[in-house]
Amino acid sequence: MDVQDGDALTDVFRADCPGREVFDHIAGRWGMLILVALSDGPLRFYMLRDRIGGISEKMLSQTLRTLTRDGLIDREVEPTIPPKVSYSLTPVGRDLAGSLQKLVNVIRSKVPAIVESQRRYDADPGR
């Protein structure tokens, strides 16, 4: 990819856009939840694991590593025995988490309507 091609660098609808990979990391099963969970401040690994129901330690570890590589999360290790590791949002991660929190709030407010729609859909034998 030609670095001079600005569209390729920023247009997530293009297959060769680097932003597409980051979009996939955020929109995956756990990325959004981790970013929103960290929006209130730094958390240790076990606190994140307990906050996000259903995530395995392996998936939490992999997703944290990926989001750290993407520059959305900072990993801080305190030199204690055993070491204490905390995760927090970078400035870019904070910007993104703010937008994701709005999405989470909209979904939360619409859950009753969504559940009712699902119920009607599932009950319709002619679909």
Residue frames as a rotation matrix with the C-alpha (Angstrom) as fourth column:
MET 1
0.588 0.809 0.000 0.00
0.809 -0.588 0.000 0.00
0.000 0.000 -1.000 0.00
ASP 2
-0.258 -0.615 0.745 1.28
0.582 -0.714 -0.389 3.42
0.771 0.333 0.543 -0.91
VAL 3
-0.384 0.048 -0.922 1.62
0.888 -0.255 -0.383 5.47
-0.254 -0.966 0.055 2.28
GLN 4
-0.980 -0.016 -0.200 0.78
-0.036 -0.967 0.254 8.57
-0.197 0.256 0.946 0.23
ASP 5
-0.542 0.838 -0.066 -2.66
0.114 0.151 0.982 7.17
0.833 0.525 -0.178 -0.53
GLY 6
-0.852 0.178 0.493 -4.62
-0.514 -0.460 -0.724 8.90
0.098 -0.870 0.484 2.26
ASP 7
0.145 0.981 -0.127 -7.87
-0.928 0.179 0.327 7.17
0.344 0.070 0.936 1.39
ALA 8
0.217 -0.114 -0.970 -6.33
-0.033 0.992 -0.124 3.72
0.976 0.059 0.212 1.88
LEU 9
-0.769 -0.609 -0.192 -5.07
0.190 0.068 -0.979 4.76
0.610 -0.790 0.064 5.31
THR 10
-0.918 0.372 0.137 -8.35
-0.322 -0.498 -0.805 6.14
-0.232 -0.783 0.577 6.63
ASP 11
-0.151 0.911 -0.385 -11.25
-0.950 -0.025 0.312 4.57
0.274 0.413 0.869 4.72
VAL 12
-0.549 -0.096 0.830 -12.39
-0.584 0.755 -0.299 1.56
-0.598 -0.649 -0.471 6.80
PHE 13
0.606 0.789 0.100 -14.57
-0.435 0.434 -0.789 0.41
-0.666 0.435 0.606 3.91
ARG 14
0.437 -0.557 -0.706 -11.41
-0.768 0.177 -0.616 -0.43
0.468 0.811 -0.351 1.94
ALA 15
0.943 -0.056 -0.328 -9.95
0.152 0.949 0.276 -3.88
0.296 -0.310 0.903 2.52
ASP 16
0.137 -0.988 -0.070 -6.40
0.737 0.149 -0.660 -2.49
0.662 0.038 0.748 2.66
CYS 17
0.320 0.046 0.946 -7.14
-0.354 -0.920 0.165 0.17
0.879 -0.388 -0.278 5.30
PRO 18
-0.684 -0.622 -0.380 -5.12
0.144 0.395 -0.907 -0.27
0.715 -0.675 -0.181 8.52
GLY 19
-0.665 0.507 0.549 -8.07
-0.746 -0.494 -0.447 1.20
0.045 -0.707 0.706 10.41
ARG 20
0.256 0.773 -0.580 -10.16
-0.676 0.572 0.465 -1.82
0.691 0.273 0.669 9.37
GLU 21
-0.226 -0.428 -0.875 -8.00
0.316 0.818 -0.481 -4.06
0.921 -0.385 -0.050 11.56
VAL 22
-0.990 -0.108 0.088 -8.46
-0.036 -0.414 -0.910 -1.75
0.135 -0.904 0.406 14.55
PHE 23
-0.273 0.961 0.029 -12.19
-0.926 -0.271 0.264 -1.57
0.262 0.045 0.964 13.80
ASP 24
0.220 0.312 -0.924 -12.29
-0.209 0.941 0.267 -5.38
0.953 0.135 0.273 13.92
HIS 25
-0.666 -0.544 -0.510 -10.47
0.388 0.331 -0.860 -5.38
0.637 -0.771 -0.010 17.27
ILE 26
-0.902 0.364 0.233 -12.96
-0.426 -0.653 -0.626 -2.96
-0.076 -0.664 0.744 18.79
ALA 27
-0.065 0.966 -0.250 -16.08
-0.980 -0.015 0.197 -4.47
0.187 0.258 0.948 17.22
GLY 28
-0.513 -0.172 -0.841 -15.10
-0.152 0.982 -0.108 -8.00
0.845 0.073 -0.530 18.15
ARG 29
0.229 0.724 -0.650 -16.75
0.492 0.490 0.719 -9.83
0.840 -0.485 -0.244 21.00
TRP 30
0.383 -0.133 -0.914 -14.71
0.924 0.037 0.381 -8.24
-0.017 -0.990 0.137 23.83
GLY 31
-0.532 -0.760 0.373 -12.94
0.770 -0.618 -0.161 -5.09
0.353 0.201 0.914 22.62
MET 32
-0.163 0.550 0.819 -15.82
-0.034 -0.833 0.553 -2.68
0.986 0.062 0.154 23.12
LEU 33
0.796 0.527 -0.297 -16.64
0.232 0.188 0.954 -4.04
0.559 -0.829 0.027 26.58
ILE 34
0.144 -0.835 -0.531 -13.02
0.990 0.120 0.079 -3.76
-0.002 -0.537 0.844 27.73
LEU 35
-0.655 -0.414 0.632 -12.72
0.497 -0.866 -0.053 -0.17
0.569 0.280 0.773 26.50
VAL 36
0.165 0.799 0.578 -16.00
-0.172 -0.553 0.815 0.87
0.971 -0.234 0.046 28.14
ALA 37
0.742 0.086 -0.664 -15.06
0.563 0.457 0.688 -0.93
0.363 -0.885 0.291 31.38
LEU 38
-0.190 -0.926 -0.325 -11.84
0.982 -0.184 -0.050 1.08
-0.014 -0.329 0.944 31.52
SER 39
-0.078 0.180 0.981 -13.59
0.465 -0.864 0.195 4.40
0.882 0.471 -0.016 30.90
ASP 40
0.888 0.434 0.151 -14.05
0.058 -0.430 0.901 4.98
0.456 -0.791 -0.407 34.65
GLY 41
0.474 -0.795 0.378 -10.34
-0.878 -0.395 0.270 4.55
-0.066 -0.460 -0.885 35.33
PRO 42
-0.380 -0.756 -0.533 -7.54
-0.760 0.584 -0.287 2.00
0.528 0.295 -0.796 35.54
LEU 43
0.720 0.563 0.406 -8.33
-0.690 0.643 0.332 -1.57
-0.074 -0.519 0.852 36.50
ARG 44
-0.439 -0.798 0.414 -6.26
-0.729 0.585 0.355 -4.59
-0.525 -0.146 -0.838 37.36
PHE 45
-0.793 0.042 -0.608 -6.61
-0.457 0.620 0.638 -7.76
0.404 0.783 -0.472 35.29
TYR 46
-0.828 0.474 -0.301 -8.79
0.555 0.773 -0.309 -9.63
0.086 -0.422 -0.902 37.78
MET 47
-0.467 0.678 -0.568 -11.08
0.047 -0.622 -0.781 -6.58
-0.883 -0.392 0.259 38.16
LEU 48
-0.465 0.253 -0.848 -11.61
-0.870 -0.306 0.386 -6.46
-0.162 0.918 0.363 34.39
ARG 49
-0.871 0.097 -0.481 -12.25
-0.076 0.942 0.328 -10.20
0.485 0.322 -0.813 34.31
ASP 50
-0.702 0.622 -0.346 -14.84
0.626 0.308 -0.716 -9.90
-0.339 -0.720 -0.606 37.07
ARG 51
-0.463 0.508 -0.726 -16.46
-0.310 -0.860 -0.404 -6.83
-0.831 0.038 0.556 35.47
ILE 52
-0.273 0.279 -0.921 -16.95
-0.961 -0.033 0.274 -8.47
0.046 0.960 0.277 32.05
GLY 53
0.142 0.439 0.887 -19.13
-0.547 0.782 -0.299 -11.51
-0.825 -0.443 0.351 32.51
GLY 54
0.885 0.320 0.338 -18.28
0.005 0.719 -0.695 -14.50
-0.465 0.617 0.635 30.34
ILE 55
0.637 -0.716 -0.287 -14.77
-0.609 -0.239 -0.756 -13.51
0.472 0.656 -0.588 29.27
SER 56
0.839 -0.439 -0.322 -12.07
0.524 0.813 0.254 -16.10
0.150 -0.382 0.912 29.83
GLU 57
0.553 -0.721 -0.417 -8.69
0.024 -0.487 0.873 -15.12
-0.833 -0.493 -0.252 31.19
LYS 58
-0.309 -0.675 0.670 -7.13
0.707 0.307 0.637 -16.21
-0.636 0.671 0.382 27.89
MET 59
0.167 0.445 0.880 -9.44
0.927 -0.375 0.014 -13.98
0.336 0.813 -0.475 25.81
LEU 60
0.958 0.138 -0.253 -9.04
0.239 -0.871 0.430 -11.06
-0.161 -0.472 -0.867 28.20
SER 61
0.199 -0.970 -0.140 -5.27
0.208 -0.098 0.973 -11.39
-0.958 -0.223 0.182 27.99
GLN 62
-0.365 -0.321 0.874 -5.26
0.881 0.184 0.435 -11.64
-0.300 0.929 0.216 24.19
THR 63
0.477 0.635 0.607 -7.64
0.788 -0.615 0.024 -8.71
0.389 0.467 -0.794 23.74
LEU 64
0.855 -0.247 -0.457 -5.72
0.137 -0.742 0.656 -6.50
-0.501 -0.623 -0.601 26.18
ARG 65
-0.163 -0.970 0.180 -2.51
0.442 0.091 0.892 -7.29
-0.882 0.225 0.414 24.29
THR 66
-0.214 0.160 0.964 -4.17
0.974 -0.041 0.223 -6.42
0.076 0.986 -0.147 20.97
LEU 67
0.770 0.587 0.250 -5.71
0.560 -0.810 0.175 -3.17
0.305 0.005 -0.952 22.21
THR 68
0.560 -0.689 -0.461 -2.39
0.161 -0.455 0.876 -2.20
-0.813 -0.565 -0.144 23.81
ARG 69
-0.403 -0.705 0.584 -0.65
0.709 0.163 0.686 -2.81
-0.578 0.690 0.434 20.47
ASP 70
0.079 0.546 0.834 -3.29
0.920 -0.362 0.150 -0.63
0.384 0.755 -0.531 18.78
GLY 71
-0.818 -0.487 0.307 -2.44
0.336 -0.836 -0.433 2.21
0.468 -0.251 0.847 21.18
LEU 72
0.039 0.931 0.363 -5.83
-0.133 -0.356 0.925 2.23
0.990 -0.084 0.110 22.90
ILE 73
0.965 0.233 -0.121 -4.74
0.058 0.262 0.963 0.82
0.256 -0.937 0.239 26.27
ASP 74
0.030 -0.950 0.312 -1.71
-0.734 -0.233 -0.638 1.41
0.678 -0.210 -0.704 28.47
ARG 75
0.732 0.057 -0.679 -0.31
0.319 0.852 0.415 -1.43
0.603 -0.520 0.605 30.56
GLU 76
0.202 -0.646 0.736 1.48
-0.729 -0.601 -0.328 -0.36
0.655 -0.470 -0.592 33.73
VAL 77
0.456 -0.172 -0.873 3.52
0.439 0.897 0.052 -2.80
0.774 -0.407 0.484 35.78
GLU 78
0.679 -0.236 0.695 4.34
-0.673 -0.580 0.459 -1.87
0.295 -0.779 -0.553 39.37
PRO 79
-0.091 -0.826 -0.556 7.66
-0.332 0.551 -0.765 -3.37
0.939 0.115 -0.325 40.49
THR 80
0.071 0.174 0.982 6.28
-0.991 0.122 0.050 -5.30
-0.111 -0.977 0.181 43.45
ILE 81
-0.849 -0.289 -0.441 6.39
-0.336 0.942 0.028 -8.97
0.407 0.172 -0.897 44.33
PRO 82
-0.205 -0.109 0.973 4.29
0.879 0.416 0.232 -10.23
-0.430 0.903 0.011 42.72
PRO 83
-0.980 -0.196 0.046 4.10
0.193 -0.853 0.485 -7.47
-0.056 0.483 0.874 40.11
LYS 84
-0.074 0.971 -0.226 0.85
0.429 -0.174 -0.886 -5.48
-0.900 -0.162 -0.404 39.99
VAL 85
-0.895 -0.161 0.417 -0.39
0.444 -0.225 0.867 -4.79
-0.046 0.961 0.272 36.48
SER 86
-0.089 0.865 -0.494 -3.00
0.253 -0.461 -0.851 -2.13
-0.963 -0.201 -0.178 35.75
TYR 87
-0.543 0.040 0.839 -4.68
0.839 -0.003 0.543 -1.26
0.024 0.999 -0.032 32.49
SER 88
-0.061 0.509 -0.858 -5.92
0.262 -0.822 -0.506 2.20
-0.963 -0.256 -0.084 31.52
LEU 89
0.685 0.386 0.619 -7.04
0.695 -0.089 -0.714 4.03
-0.220 0.918 -0.329 28.42
THR 90
-0.608 -0.790 0.081 -4.67
0.750 -0.537 0.386 6.11
-0.261 0.296 0.919 26.34
PRO 91
-0.568 0.412 -0.713 -5.95
-0.285 -0.911 -0.299 9.49
-0.772 0.034 0.635 25.09
VAL 92
-0.696 0.323 -0.641 -7.05
-0.638 0.131 0.759 7.80
0.329 0.937 0.115 21.84
GLY 93
-0.743 0.401 -0.537 -8.69
0.462 0.887 0.023 5.02
0.485 -0.230 -0.843 23.85
ARG 94
-0.649 0.508 -0.566 -10.54
0.399 -0.406 -0.822 7.60
-0.647 -0.760 0.061 25.99
ASP 95
-0.619 0.419 -0.664 -11.92
-0.707 -0.665 0.239 9.32
-0.341 0.618 0.708 22.87
LEU 96
-0.649 0.325 -0.688 -13.07
-0.350 0.675 0.650 6.01
0.675 0.662 -0.324 21.52
ALA 97
-0.779 0.336 -0.529 -14.50
0.606 0.621 -0.498 4.78
0.161 -0.708 -0.687 24.83
GLY 98
-0.718 0.539 -0.440 -16.61
-0.166 -0.747 -0.644 7.94
-0.676 -0.389 0.626 25.12
SER 99
-0.421 0.555 -0.717 -18.29
-0.895 -0.125 0.429 7.18
0.148 0.822 0.550 21.81
LEU 100
-0.630 0.148 -0.763 -18.68
0.002 0.982 0.189 3.51
0.777 0.117 -0.619 22.70
GLN 101
-0.897 0.323 -0.302 -20.26
0.338 0.058 -0.940 4.44
-0.286 -0.945 -0.161 26.04
LYS 102
-0.500 0.743 -0.444 -22.92
-0.744 -0.631 -0.219 6.38
-0.443 0.221 0.869 24.14
LEU 103
-0.363 0.320 -0.875 -23.61
-0.641 0.597 0.483 3.28
0.677 0.736 -0.012 22.04
VAL 104
-0.821 0.029 -0.571 -23.83
0.371 0.787 -0.494 1.11
0.435 -0.617 -0.656 25.16
ASN 105
-0.814 0.533 -0.232 -26.29
-0.070 -0.487 -0.871 3.61
-0.577 -0.692 0.433 26.69
VAL 106
-0.332 0.707 -0.624 -28.50
-0.943 -0.248 0.221 3.56
0.002 0.662 0.749 23.59
ILE 107
-0.477 0.121 -0.871 -28.49
-0.211 0.946 0.247 -0.23
0.853 0.301 -0.425 23.51
ARG 108
-0.934 0.097 -0.344 -29.28
0.356 0.319 -0.878 -0.36
0.024 -0.943 -0.333 27.23
SER 109
-0.641 0.719 -0.267 -32.25
-0.438 -0.629 -0.642 1.97
-0.630 -0.295 0.718 26.79
LYS 110
-0.124 0.581 -0.804 -33.57
-0.984 0.035 0.177 0.00
0.131 0.813 0.567 23.80
VAL 111
-0.944 -0.329 -0.007 -33.24
-0.325 0.935 -0.140 -3.53
0.053 -0.130 -0.990 25.22
PRO 112
-0.409 0.843 0.349 -36.95
-0.052 0.360 -0.931 -3.89
-0.911 -0.399 -0.103 26.06
ALA 113
0.439 0.580 -0.686 -37.94
-0.702 -0.255 -0.665 -2.97
-0.560 0.774 0.295 22.49
ILE 114
-0.307 -0.644 -0.701 -35.26
-0.917 0.397 0.037 -5.23
0.255 0.654 -0.713 21.04
VAL 115
-0.925 -0.014 0.380 -36.30
-0.189 0.884 -0.427 -8.19
-0.331 -0.466 -0.820 23.20
GLU 116
0.011 0.998 0.058 -39.95
-0.206 0.059 -0.977 -7.65
-0.979 -0.001 0.206 22.20
SER 117
0.325 0.035 -0.945 -38.98
-0.931 -0.162 -0.327 -7.54
-0.165 0.986 -0.020 18.52
GLN 118
-0.714 -0.646 -0.271 -36.99
-0.669 0.743 -0.007 -10.77
0.206 0.176 -0.963 18.89
ARG 119
-0.675 0.531 0.512 -39.92
-0.089 0.631 -0.771 -12.42
-0.732 -0.566 -0.379 20.65
ARG 120
0.369 0.854 -0.367 -42.33
-0.483 -0.161 -0.861 -11.43
-0.794 0.495 0.353 17.85
TYR 121
0.022 -0.457 -0.889 -39.90
-0.991 0.111 -0.081 -12.56
0.135 0.882 -0.451 15.17
ASP 122
-0.888 -0.453 0.076 -39.30
-0.458 0.867 -0.194 -15.94
0.021 -0.207 -0.978 16.84
ALA 123
-0.471 0.795 0.382 -43.04
-0.043 0.413 -0.910 -16.47
-0.881 -0.445 -0.160 17.33
ASP 124
0.276 0.573 -0.771 -43.88
-0.793 -0.318 -0.520 -15.84
-0.543 0.755 0.367 13.65
PRO 125
0.113 -0.213 0.971 -44.00
0.169 0.967 0.193 -19.22
-0.979 0.142 0.145 11.90
GLY 126
0.816 0.314 0.485 -44.29
0.508 0.011 -0.861 -17.56
-0.276 0.949 -0.151 8.48
ARG 127
0.611 -0.616 -0.496 -40.96
-0.494 -0.787 0.368 -15.77
-0.618 0.020 -0.786 8.57
